[in-house]
């Protein structure tokens, strides 16, 4: 399992998260295939969980409106990325 993520891998990851239907059973398999570079489905699931945790912390602490240092394409208007929206 590969634990470190390059800037390029993160960008591909973010694009792939938006490309596929989050409710599809093969969502994480599709994202892992897009990222490539030896990233497994488990790597992608772990990275997604870390991203979700980071975004939730930003929103809980109110830092989303002024921070430009968010993982996963967080926006400066305090909105969650589409792939992390609560249902």
C-alpha positions in Angstrom: 0.0 0.0 0.0 1.4 3.4 -1.0 0.8 6.0 1.6 2.4 9.2 0.2 0.5 11.2 -2.4 2.1 13.5 -4.9 0.6 16.8 -6.0 -0.3 15.3 -9.4 -1.9 12.2 -7.8 -4.0 14.5 -5.5 -5.2 16.5 -8.5 -6.1 13.3 -10.4 -7.8 12.1 -7.3 -9.9 15.3 -6.9 -10.9 15.2 -10.6 -11.9 11.5 -10.4 -14.0 12.1 -7.3 -16.1 14.5 -9.3 -16.1 12.4 -12.5 -17.8 9.3 -11.1 -21.2 8.8 -9.3 -20.4 8.6 -5.6 -23.3 6.2 -5.1 -22.0 3.7 -7.6 -20.7 0.4 -6.1 -17.5 0.7 -8.1 -16.8 4.4 -7.1 -13.5 3.8 -5.3 -12.4 1.3 -7.9 -12.9 3.9 -10.6 -11.1 6.5 -8.7 -8.2 4.2 -7.9 -7.9 3.3 -11.6 -7.8 6.9 -12.6 -5.1 7.8 -10.0 -3.0 4.7 -11.0 0.6 4.8 -9.8 0.0 1.7 -7.7 -2.7 3.3 -5.6 -5.1 0.6 -4.4 -8.8 0.9 -3.6 -7.9 0.9 0.1 -5.4 3.7 -0.5 -8.1 5.7 -2.2 -10.6 5.0 0.6 -8.1 6.0 3.3 -7.2 9.2 1.4 -10.9 10.0 0.9 -11.6 9.5 4.6 -8.7 11.9 5.5 -10.0 14.4 3.0 -13.5 14.2 4.5 -12.1 14.6 8.0 -10.1 17.7 7.0 -13.1 19.3 5.2 -15.3 18.6 8.2 -12.8 20.1 10.6 -12.5 23.2 8.4 -16.3 23.6 8.4 -16.6 22.9 12.1 -13.9 25.4 13.0 -15.1 28.0 10.6 -11.8 28.2 8.7 -13.4 27.5 5.3 -14.2 31.0 4.5 -10.7 32.4 4.7 -8.4 29.5 4.1 -6.9 28.9 0.7 -4.9 25.9 2.1 -7.6 23.2 1.9 -7.2 19.7 0.6 -9.5 18.3 -2.0 -10.5 21.5 -3.8 -12.2 23.2 -0.9 -13.6 26.5 -2.0 -12.9 29.8 -0.4 -16.7 30.5 0.0 -17.0 27.9 2.8 -18.8 25.3 0.6 -18.0 21.6 0.7 -16.7 20.1 -2.5 -19.6 18.4 -4.4 -18.3 14.9 -3.7 -18.3 15.6 0.1 -21.8 17.0 0.3 -24.0 15.4 3.0 -27.0 13.6 1.6 
